[in-house]
Amino acid sequence: MGRRSTKKFDFAEGKFYFNVQSGHQNVTINRSEQKEAEDTFKSYMKLGKKVEWLGKWNGKKFIENKEPVL
């Protein structure tokens, strides 16, 4: 029986985050700049990947979490 993986990092304040589903696991990706994060997010969407926008981490919660539109 496999062991479920847990988050192995801390979110960095001021960075933008999103998840990409890769097979049966989620990969969390971050970028420092919002435009770069949105462009990367959109490129995964165009590839047909299942993506989830998390937003900007303020140290306690995600803010600016409106999903980018193609």
Helices and strands as residue ranges (DSSP letters): E 16-22, E 25-31, H 34-46, E 51-57, E 62-63
